Amino acid sequence: MNEGRKLKDVVADLIRRGLGLDDTARALSPRKNPSDVPLFPIDADAPASRMTVGEVIAVEQQSLLGEET
């Protein structure tokens, strides 16, 4: 399962896949912002970039409700 890879590398790869990044973007390592949280580069035209604040909040609430069930 781990293919001899570190857990953080496996998780980073899964996040990249979830973000729908192409192979070029997947080759880039995540960057860290000042709070030490990894940042993954995404396409400038990603769906979230076109969503209103209300839509983003609705998606978050839907996600949280899904975790409770």
N, C-alpha and C positions, 0 to 999 in steps of 0.2 A: 504494500500500500504506500509506504513512504518513499520508496525508490531510492533510499539512501539520502533523502533530502531533509533539511531542517524543517521543523513544523512551521516556522515563520515564512519560509519560502513557499511551502504548500499553500498556506492561507493566503499569501499575497497573490499567488497564481489564481486561486479560486475567486478572489475579489476582482482581479482583472477580467476573468471570464464573465463574472456577473455584471461587470460594467460594459461588457461587449466591446472590449478594446481589440484593435487589430494586432497582428503579430509585431509590428514595429513598436507600438506602444507597450506591448507585453514585455519587450526586451528591455525597456527602461526600468530602472529600479525606482521604487517609491521614494519620494522625497519626504523629509520631515519638516513640519512647520515649527515655530518657536515653542509650541506646547508639546513637542516630541510625538505628535500624532502623524502617522504616515499619510502622505497625500499621493493619490494615483492620478496621473494625467488622463484627461478624458477628451473626447471630441468636443469642439466648441459648440457643435450643434446637438449635443446630447439632449434627450427629452426633458430632463430636469431644468435645463437652461431656458426652456420655453414655458415652464409651468408658473402659474401665479403662486403667491404665498399660500393662498387658501387651498390650492390643489396639493401643494407639498404637505401642508398640515393634514389634509384628508388622507393622503397616502400613508403618512406616519401613523395616524390614528387607526387606519385599517390594518396596518402591520402589527400594531400593538394589540389590537383585538384578536388577530390571528394567533398571536403568541399565547393568549390566555386560554384558547380552546384546545 
